[in-house]
């Protein structure tokens, strides 16, 4: 059997991490098994330990990748400002949208994995990765054009994540939408015409994977 090159092994590892990042945001870290993560990447679980020291190692890397995905999206907004909104307003608008609410697998790890991180002991790989991801998210939010003070960025993130968590938890679609609309109103996120109400439906990418935040 031919040996796998280092580059191919790295591509395989990254594929597992990326699929696991989606799965844990959809289902929660505790609900994703090693065989499921490997199968999602088109692999058998027998080769898992050639790539990762443990399941905790994989979960921490997947969580870090999910947070990095959010930060990259924010930096892209700053580099390529949207036509109708400021980068900050566009980010908040996407974050507090029904699209983001309904697609957790492509969304923010801060909201999707908050309960999982809270239930783990301090110092565990998952909790450590989650805390580092939160710090990066706060820094990225504060660094967007229209830079915010750190306290303002912390308050904005708390409002966004809390509203999204409650909107996802509610089985009443009207109440769910109200949580998102109220948060948009509190954060003064308009619909692009300066009226401040926000319609919550924009994905900003015209197709493809959901541009969830």
N, C-alpha and C positions, 0 to 999 in steps of 0.2 A: 504494500500500500504506500503510495507516494506521500512524502512528508508535506505537511501544510506549511506554506511560507509564513514568515512573521507578519507580513502585511495582510495575508488572508486571515490569519488568526485574529488580528486586530479588527478587521472588518466584521468577522463573525461575532466577536465580543461586543462591538458597538451595536450590531443588529439586535442582539439579545437585550442590551441595555435599553435601546430605544423602544422595543416592544414592551419591555417590562415597565418602562416609564408610563406608557399608555395604560397598561393593565392596572397598575396600582392606583392611578387616578380614577379609573372607571370603577374598580371593585374594592379598593382598600388594600393596604399592604398585607394584612393578615389573610386575605382571601385569595392571594396569588401563590400558587405552588411552583416549585422548581420545574416539574414536568410541564406545567401550563406555560410558564415563561419560555422555556426552550421550544415547545411546540409552536408557540406564536411566531418564533423566529425561524421555523422550519427545521428544527433540530430535535434530536432525541436527548433525553435528560442524562444519558450515560456520559456525555462529554462535558457536563457542567463543570466539574472540578478541574478541567484543563484551563478554564477561563476565570473562575472565581473561587475564592477561598471558602466561601460559605454563602448561604442565602442572605444573611445580613449584609454581606459585602455587596451582593448584587442589588439589594433594595436601596442601600445607601447611594450607590452609583446611579441607579435609575432615578432616584429622587433629585440628586444633583443635576442630572441631565434635564429633568423637567423644569427645574428652576432656571437653568441656563437658557432653555428654550424661551422662557418668558423674558429674561433679560435681553436676549438677542432681539426679540420682537420690539421691545421698547427702544433699543438702540437704533433699530431700523426706522422706527417712527421719527426719531430725532434726526436721522440722516436724510430721510425722505419724507418731509412733512406733508400730511394730507392737505388737499385743497380746501376743504370746508371747515376744518377744525384745527386747533393747535394740537401738537403731539400729545400733550397731557390730556386735553379734552377727548381726543380720539381714543387714547388708551382707556380712560375711564368709561367712555361710552361703550366700547367693545366689552370691557370687563363686566359691566352691569347690564348685559343684554340677555335676552332669552336664548340666543344662540350659544353663548358661553354657558349659561345655566344648563342647557340640554346636551352639551357635549363635554363632560368632565374629562374624558380621556385625552382631549387636546387642549385642556384648559390649565388653569393656575394650580400649581401644586400646593400653594399656601392654603387654599380653601379645601382642595380635595383630600389632603393628607393631614389636616390639623388634628383631627380626632386620633388618628393613628399615632402621631408624634406625641400627643399629650398622654397617651396610655403607656408609652414606653419609658423605661428608666432613664434618668439623666446619664449621659456618657455613652449610651448605646449608639451604634452607627447611624440608625435612622434618625434619632433625635438630634444628633450632632449635625447631620447633613441638613435636616430641616431648619435648624437654627441658623446655620451658615447661609442657607437659601433665603431665609427671611431678611437677614442683614443685607444681602445683595439686592433684594427686591426693594427694600426701603431706600438704599443708596441710589438705585436706578430711577426710582420714582422722583426722588429729590433732585436728580441731575437732569431730568427732562427740561427742554426749553420751557420758560416760565419757572425757573428753579424755585423749589419750595424749601422752607426751613425744615430741618429734620423733624421737629415736632409736628409740623403740618403734614409731612409725608407719612409719619406714623399714624396720625389721625385718619388720613385718607385711606391708608391700607386697612386699618381696622374697620372702617365703615364699609369698604368694598368687600372684604372677606366675610364680614358678618352678614351683610345683606345677601351675598351669594349663597352662603351656607343655609340661611333661613329660607331663601327662595327655593333651593333644591329640596329642603326637608318638607316643605308644605305640599300636601296633596291637593290643596285648593288652588287651581291655576290663577284665579283672580287675586288671592292673597299673595301668591308667589310673585306675580307681576307687580303688585303694590310694593313689596319689599325693594325690588329693583328700581322702580320709579321713584320711590321716596329717597333712596340713596343717591340716585342721579340728581334729584332736586337739591338735596343737602350739599352735594358737591358741585352744584351749579354746572352740570354737564348738559349743554343744549343739543339741539338736533342739527346744528350746522348753520342755522339761520338766526342765531342769537336770541331765541325765545326762552331757552333754559328749561324746556320740558323734557326733551329727549324722547326718542321713539323706541330705543332699545332694540331695534331689529337689525341694525347695520352690521355687516361683517367686514366691509371695507376691502374685500379682495376680489369680488366679482366671480367667485366660484372656487372650486378646489376644496382643500381642507378648510374647516372653519377657522377664521381668524379670530380666535376666542379672546385674545387680549394682547 
